[in-house]
Amino acid sequence: MPSYLVTGSKGQLGQCFHSIQSEFPQYQLLFAPQSEVDITQVQTLSNYFKKHPFEGIINCAAYTQVDQAETDTDAARKINSDGVRTLIKFADAKSLKLIHFSTDFVFDGTKKGEYLEDDQATPLSNYGQSKREGEVFLEKANCPSVNFRVSWLYSPFGKNFVKTIIKTCQSKTVLKVVDNQFGKPTNGIDLARAVLSCLKHPDLFKNKTYHFAQGPQTTWFDFARKITQLIGSNCKVEPISSLAYPTAAKRPPNSALNTQRIENTLSLNIRPWESALEECIKRIRENE
Ligand SMILES: NC(=O)c1ccc[n+]([C@@H]2O[C@H](COP(=O)([O-])OP(=O)(O)OC[C@H]3O[C@@H](n4cnc5c(N)ncnc54)[C@H](OP(=O)(O)O)[C@@H]3O)[C@@H](O)[C@H]2O)c1
């Protein structure tokens, strides 16, 4: 049975893969937390491989603290750039398949309309820059490798916008949310399911980059309003401009990802974010 190492397995996306593994009994997923496999330490990869050989890597390991990366530049680069290069060298040497994830934050958000995979990436933040460097290494990798660029990732696991809004609504009556940044949310479980369902697709590695996100495009404000509506909260969501809500890292004003390539090439049907959100909230509620 083909085995895939899932790095960063204790993170949000790693847990999404864990939660759906039983739907894909044709694969053995080997979940490795950072304490077992550190993507910046090739020795930890080699040691793990000797004990549990695998034919591919699903890299969920990343430095994802967007604002902190503005001051913690070295740490972000060490993981998102150098770590990815280490993974690639290892995968190249052993002819392993490599599945990687990147972010809409590689774009500066000035485009009118949706971003295509080959649009110029000029990140506004250190986090975006570190992720872009990882992408560039991957574009040059010799092993069968692919990068799924995703945006506004949320799930029942880890820290994310949906869980933050639900929690904040429990203690506040009014919530101000940015209404001038446009993008597409991504349910992490849907993403994990899409990745596993595409692993055997003959055209998977024909492109180095695919966008995966759930349309139609929205704003954080509208997304938050839908969350409060779905949980039946009386908390009032009010719009605020990003100018009135300064953050350490600059965010792209528009980062809506066009998903035609993945839908056409890999025959994927991506459902709209509203139904994906509804399902996620149901799951969060069940876990409470
Ligand atoms: N979250 C979003 O909104 C978003 C949006 C777009 C794209 N993405 C991308 O989606 C992917 C998954 O993100 P996520 O939300 O699942 O991130 P996450 O919850 O922060 O998980 C990242 C995981 O990576 C682990 N890690 C950090 N350094 C490592 C290292 N050197 N070796 C091995 N593991 C390491 C962390 O371990 P510890 O738990 O021990 O720290 C953590 O478990 C990332 O590539 C991210 O850039 C995320």
Ligand as a Chemical Component Dictionary entry (heavy atoms), coordinates in Angstrom:
data_LIG
# 
_chem_comp.id                   LIG 
_chem_comp.type                 NON-POLYMER 
_chem_comp.pdbx_formal_charge   0 
_chem_comp.three_letter_code    LIG 
# 
loop_
_chem_comp_atom.comp_id 
_chem_comp_atom.atom_id 
_chem_comp_atom.alt_atom_id 
_chem_comp_atom.type_symbol 
_chem_comp_atom.charge 
_chem_comp_atom.model_Cartn_x 
_chem_comp_atom.model_Cartn_y 
_chem_comp_atom.model_Cartn_z 
_chem_comp_atom.pdbx_ordinal 
LIG N1  N1  N 0  -3.678 29.104 8.086  1  
LIG C1  C1  C 0  -4.008 29.780 6.991  2  
LIG O1  O1  O 0  -4.899 30.646 7.004  3  
LIG C2  C2  C 0  -3.319 29.505 5.703  4  
LIG C3  C3  C 0  -3.676 30.226 4.582  5  
LIG C4  C4  C 0  -3.041 29.939 3.385  6  
LIG C5  C5  C 0  -2.086 28.950 3.336  7  
LIG N2  N2  N 1  -1.721 28.279 4.452  8  
LIG C6  C6  C 0  -0.684 27.244 4.330  9  
LIG O2  O2  O 0  -1.264 25.978 4.634  10 
LIG C7  C7  C 0  -0.292 25.123 5.239  11 
LIG C8  C8  C 0  -0.816 24.548 6.529  12 
LIG O3  O3  O 0  -1.093 25.605 7.441  13 
LIG P1  P1  P 0  -1.711 25.341 8.884  14 
LIG O4  O4  O 0  -2.773 26.338 9.092  15 
LIG O5  O5  O -1 -1.998 23.879 9.064  16 
LIG O6  O6  O 0  -0.468 25.735 9.804  17 
LIG P2  P2  P 0  -0.231 25.415 11.344 18 
LIG O7  O7  O 0  -1.515 25.079 12.014 19 
LIG O8  O8  O 0  0.585  26.548 11.889 20 
LIG O9  O9  O 0  0.644  24.086 11.335 21 
LIG C9  C9  C 0  1.979  24.082 10.951 22 
LIG C10 C10 C 0  2.640  22.900 11.617 23 
LIG O10 O10 O 0  4.003  22.890 11.182 24 
LIG C11 C11 C 0  4.784  22.476 12.270 25 
LIG N3  N3  N 0  6.163  22.894 12.087 26 
LIG C12 C12 C 0  6.713  24.120 12.252 27 
LIG N4  N4  N 0  8.034  24.073 11.987 28 
LIG C13 C13 C 0  8.321  22.790 11.642 29 
LIG C14 C14 C 0  9.496  22.110 11.276 30 
LIG N5  N5  N 0  10.674 22.750 11.204 31 
LIG N6  N6  N 0  9.424  20.795 10.987 32 
LIG C15 C15 C 0  8.252  20.134 11.080 33 
LIG N7  N7  N 0  7.108  20.710 11.443 34 
LIG C16 C16 C 0  7.135  22.037 11.716 35 
LIG C17 C17 C 0  4.133  23.126 13.471 36 
LIG O11 O11 O 0  4.539  22.405 14.609 37 
LIG P3  P3  P 0  4.264  22.938 16.120 38 
LIG O12 O12 O 0  2.805  22.681 16.322 39 
LIG O13 O13 O 0  5.140  22.054 16.912 40 
LIG O14 O14 O 0  4.658  24.379 16.099 41 
LIG C18 C18 C 0  2.668  22.964 13.144 42 
LIG O15 O15 O 0  2.169  21.765 13.676 43 
LIG C19 C19 C 0  0.959  25.986 5.390  44 
LIG O16 O16 O 0  1.829  25.736 4.308  45 
LIG C20 C20 C 0  0.461  27.405 5.316  46 
LIG O17 O17 O 0  1.452  28.292 4.865  47 
LIG C21 C21 C 0  -2.324 28.510 5.618  48 
# 
loop_
_chem_comp_bond.comp_id 
_chem_comp_bond.atom_id_1 
_chem_comp_bond.atom_id_2 
_chem_comp_bond.value_order 
_chem_comp_bond.pdbx_ordinal 
LIG N1  C1  SING 1  
LIG C1  O1  DOUB 2  
LIG C1  C2  SING 3  
LIG C2  C3  SING 4  
LIG C2  C21 DOUB 5  
LIG C3  C4  DOUB 6  
LIG C4  C5  SING 7  
LIG C5  N2  DOUB 8  
LIG N2  C6  SING 9  
LIG N2  C21 SING 10 
LIG C6  O2  SING 11 
LIG C6  C20 SING 12 
LIG O2  C7  SING 13 
LIG C7  C8  SING 14 
LIG C7  C19 SING 15 
LIG C8  O3  SING 16 
LIG O3  P1  SING 17 
LIG P1  O4  DOUB 18 
LIG P1  O5  SING 19 
LIG P1  O6  SING 20 
LIG O6  P2  SING 21 
LIG P2  O7  DOUB 22 
LIG P2  O8  SING 23 
LIG P2  O9  SING 24 
LIG O9  C9  SING 25 
LIG C9  C10 SING 26 
LIG C10 O10 SING 27 
LIG C10 C18 SING 28 
LIG O10 C11 SING 29 
LIG C11 N3  SING 30 
LIG C11 C17 SING 31 
LIG N3  C12 SING 32 
LIG N3  C16 SING 33 
LIG C12 N4  DOUB 34 
LIG N4  C13 SING 35 
LIG C13 C14 SING 36 
LIG C13 C16 DOUB 37 
LIG C14 N5  SING 38 
LIG C14 N6  DOUB 39 
LIG N6  C15 SING 40 
LIG C15 N7  DOUB 41 
LIG N7  C16 SING 42 
LIG C17 O11 SING 43 
LIG C17 C18 SING 44 
LIG O11 P3  SING 45 
LIG P3  O12 DOUB 46 
LIG P3  O13 SING 47 
LIG P3  O14 SING 48 
LIG C18 O15 SING 49 
LIG C19 O16 SING 50 
LIG C19 C20 SING 51 
LIG C20 O17 SING 52 
# 
